[in-house]
């Protein structure tokens, strides 16, 4: 790579092509050959939305424009690649129009940074502050192999990815005070929110290749992009009434997003990367990370999050707020949110992302084939201690039948959600069995916040089965008995897995659980014995999984 870190032609992005070839190349080659790229090779799941939103998508949308109708969107999909005209537009955009703005180490205008940015106290910090998995400041991961005192050298390609990741996911609270920031006091700023992505439960639809993934993440906008809407590298082109014309953008002010491009590339941090020369070329060893703009609220036009809908919000509360993911749950356990295509008819509830709703509409118009290999990537970060540290990372992927996204014809969606519900209820029955056995042995139920529950092991054991089910249902039709066969197979699998867990619990119960004990509750005596607990469990399992019962499984026996 050139000394200035040329992103357009330098080796900054690693891809896995559809033929399995792994290559590292520049931004222009990745985009113009997007139809040959199976996936991007990224170190962590949270990197995908950061790279899509802060670089790939806004370049494509700004250079080519957005589709204004479903028909225009479908025409792009049918081509299966960027046309020769579009390739020329992308080339002109990245080479002639903005080529000088895609240089990572440029002295005056470094990409996604503020040239000449300085801390009030003149200090810089280790580049480790860009990487959540490495100890830095208050963020001290349990299994970090480096301490804050160790020097971290980032290659240009690594620095690009972690730079974009920081813009989207950086922790909240205290940041280095920047020279010129009116909110900086005593060398720091306080009260900073997390990066915009950190406030979402990110949902990214993915296709068979990068070209299709970019298209699946492109909203259809009947009016096109707003003329004043610019990505961060073209901020100086916005009208003066909408913000400063300086390359740094507005002066650290709370503000709404001016449009889709501004939202995707929102500069929630002011960052400057500092390099040293090594025998292998430039390496980033220090960085300055300061407060940036504060997004006043996530607009409902944000394409990459599901929502929590509140029927009767309190005063000052929004009716819809981004719905964040919960750690410890597979993506399929959240299908009730992913498939919530309509606002709750009554009360509160989830509402899926704009892009998944759009995909359902496109399938309804036959713009997407029924057996299209749609996938969904979900990711998020869990923060702790006033969001100043990262406690957990969430990442998962899921095959999703596009027919389940049809708003009107909900038969497949209903069947899938019933399968998820059956697993959930079977897990609860196992947890109840475990608690009853603990009582029968003279103990107390497992505290809610301690220990591993049998339901967790059940869900883990069913993970591969659910993914096979969803993949198989991509080809299901209205008059096909595939769905019924799939439901029977699913129930048999759930029953077999639940019975295995139950038998392990019963085998581990001490002999005194057979005799049991009696507890008094509200003046009534309740008997807890292992035999009674087992009977209650198997009866409940029969109620939850009726098809498994009539298709060969009996109480106390694993399904064949």
C-alpha positions, -999 to +999 in steps of 0.1 A: +000+000+000+011+036-007+024+056+023-008+077+023-030+045+027-048+046-006-081+027+000-092+028-037-064+006-050-044-005-019-047-039-003-072-030+024-101-055+021-099-093+022-126-112+004-135-149-001-147-153-037-175-176-049-148-201-061-131-201-026-102-179-035-091-155-007-077-122-019-068-088-005-075-059-028-087-023-029-122-008-026-127-003-063-119-039-072-142-052-044-171-032-056-168-037-094-163-074-088-189-077-061-208-104-080-177-127-076-173-120-038-190-146-016-182-128+016-159-103+033-132-118+056-137-098+089-123-104+124-156-100+143-193-101+134-198-064+144-174-054+116-199-062+088-224-034+095-196-010+102-180-016+069-213-017+050-226+015+065-195+036+067-179+027+034-194+002+009-231+012+008-227+050+008-202+048-020-226+027-041-256+048-032-240+081-038-223+071-071-253+052-086-283+066-068-310+045-050-338+026-068-370+045-067-394+016-075-395-021-068-393-027-105-360-008-107-347-028-077-357-060-094-339-050-126-307-045-107-311-080-091-318-096-125-286-082-140-267-100-112-238-075-113-230-039-118-234-029-155-205-015-175-221+019-171-223+015-134-187+003-132-176+034-150-197+055-126-181+038-096-146+042-111-152+080-118-165+084-083-136+067-065-108+079-088-117+113-103-143+128-081-133+117-046-100+098-050-081+122-027-106+116+001-101+079+004-065+080+018-062+067+053-030+086+062-034+118+042-020+148+060-049+172+053-079+150+048-075+115+061-104+092+055-131+091+083-108+112+104-100+149+113-067+161+099-046+179+125-069+168+154-051+174+187-060+167+223-063+196+247-036+181+269-015+171+239-016+134+247-022+105+224-033+069+234-025+035+222-042+022+191-057-005+214-085+019+223-099+012+188-101-026+195-128-036+222-111-070+228-079-053+240-074-037+274-075+001+272-085+026+298-116+014+317-123-013+291-104-043+305-116-076+288-111-107+309-091-126+283-072-098+266-037-110+257-023-075+258-023-049+285-025-011+280+012-009+284+019-031+254+024-015+220-001-024+194+008-019+157-021-020+133-015-026+096-034-002+073-061-028+065-066-035+102-066+002+110-093+009+085-116-018+099-111-008+135-115+029+126-149+023+111-158-001+140-151+027+164-173+052+146-202+027+149-196+009+182-173+029+204-181+029+241-197+058+259-187+081+287-153+100+290-135+108+258-103+128+251-111+165+250-103+179+215-088+213+209-117+235+197-144+214+213-165+238+234-178+209+255-143+198+265-132+206+301-101+196+320-089+177+289-119+155+285-156+154+275-183+134+295-218+122+288-210+108+254-233+081+241-221+050+224-216+049+187-249+048+167-246+010+160-242+004+197-278+016+203-293-009+178-301-045+175-284-048+141-300-069+114-282-073+080-298-093+052-272-111+031-274-127-004-255-152-024-227-127-031-216-092-021-235-076-050-268-091-038-259-082-002-254-046-012-287-046-030-306-063-002-293-035+021-304-007-003-337+010+007-361+018-021-367+056-019-395+069-043-381+105-040-344+094-042-317+109-020-322+144-006-300+169-025-284+181+008-277+145+020-240+138+018-216+111+031-189+122+056-162+124+029-183+150+010-195+170+041-182+202+027-207+200-002-237+204+021-254+238+022-240+261+048-274+263+065-271+226+074-237+227+089-201+239+087-182+236+054-151+225+072-138+190+066-145+181+102-182+188+098-204+204+124-188+216+157-196+187+180-233+194+181-263+172+188-282+169+155-305+147+135-293+128+105-297+148+073-306+118+052-296+082+045-260+089+035-254+111+065-270+085+088-249+056+075-216+076+078-225+096+109-193+108+126-201+101+163-164+104+170-135+127+159-106+104+153-070+108+141-047+078+135-010+083+141+016+062+123+052+051+125+073+038+097+085+001+099+104-021+076+070-035+064+055+000+058+034+024+079+018+011+110-008+028+133+005+028+169-013+057+185-047+074+181-068+103+193-105+095+199-126+125+208-163+132+210-181+139+177-216+147+167-244+133+188-273+118+170-304+132+186-323+100+180-323+070+157-347+078+129-373+052+119-358+053+085-327+034+098-327+003+077-307-020+100-326-024+132-358-039+145-381-018+168-399-020+201-434-005+195-451+010+225-489+015+221-492+042+247-458+058+253-451+080+283-447+118+279-415+125+260-411+088+251-410+077+214-436+053+202-409+032+185-373+026+198-345+004+185-348-031+198-315-045+210-305-082+209-302-103+240-270-123+246-272-160+252-300-165+226-295-178+191-308-158+162-337-182+156-349-177+191-357-141+181-376-150+150-408-135+165-390-101+161-375-108+127-409-119+114-430-092+130-440-076+097-469-055+110-472-032+140-488-049+170-526-048+167-529-042+204-505-033+231-467-033+229-445-056+208-417-059+182-416-046+147-391-059+122-365-039+102-373-018+072-352-040+050-369-072+059-403-056+054-390-044+020-378-079+011-413-093+019-428-067-004-404-076-032-412-112-029-449-103-030-442-086-063-422-116-076-391-095-076-374-122-055-379-159-063-395-180-036-364-202-031-340-172-030-311-181-005-317-152+019-296-151+050-297-127+080-267-116+101-275-102+135-249-086+158-246-063+187-225-053+217-235-054+253-220-026+274-216-023+311-208+003+338-226+032+322-218+018+287-181+027+292-169-009+288-178-038+265-191-068+284-202-091+256-204-094+218-234-109+200-232-124+165-252-150+147-264-158+112-296-175+100-311-188+067-346-173+062-373-184+038-384-153+019-420-166+019-421-161+056-417-124+050-450-121+030-473-097+049-506-111+036-500-149+033-487-157+068-491-195+068-454-203+067-445-175+092-471-189+116-457-224+113-421-213+118-430-192+149-449-222+163-418-243+160-398-216+179-425-215+205-425-253+210-388-252+217-392-224+242-421-242+260-401-274+261-372-255+276-395-241+303-408-276+311-372-288+316-364-258+339-396-266+359-385-303+361-351-292+373-366-269+400-390-296+412-361-321+415-341-297+435-371-291+458-376-329+461-340-333+472-344-307+499-329-277+481-342-245+464-350-237+428-321-225+407-318-187+411-327-168+379-293-152+376-271-182+385-261-215+369-267-230+335-303-240+329-314-271+311-333-249+287-300-234+275-286-268+268-318-278+249-317-247+227-280-253+219-287-289+209-316-278+186-296-251+168-284-272+139-319-288+135-336-254+133-311-241+107-318-272+086-355-267+090-353-231+078-331-240+049-354-267+038-385-244+040-370-221+014-386-245-012-419-251+005-451-243-015-488-238-007-499-272-018-467-291-007-468-315+022-432-306+029-443-282+056-462-309+075-433-334+072-409-307+084-432-300+114-433-336+124-396-340+121-391-309+142-413-321+170-397-355+171-363-338+173-374-314+201-389-343+220-358-365+216-336-337+228-359-327+257-361-363+269-323-367+268-320-337+291-348-349+314-333-384+317-299-368+326-316-346+353-335-376+367-303-398+368-284-370+386-312-366+413-301-380+447-320-410+462-338-388+487-356-371+458-375-404+454-390-400+488-393-363+483-406-337+508-437-317+516-438-279+515-466-256+527-477-227+506-507-205+513-520-230+538-517-259+513-493-289+514-474-295+481-456-328+476-423-328+456-410-362+445-389-372+415-416-395+401-443-369+403-420-343+387-412-367+358-449-373+353-457-336+351-428-331+327-438-358+302-475-348+303-465-312+295-442-324+267-471-343+252-492-312+252-464-291+236-456-316+209-488-333+198-474-344+164-445-362+180-468-381+202-490-394+173-459-401+152-441-426+173-428-410+206-443-421+239-440-408+274-405-413+288-391-425+255-368-406+231-381-402+195-367-426+171 
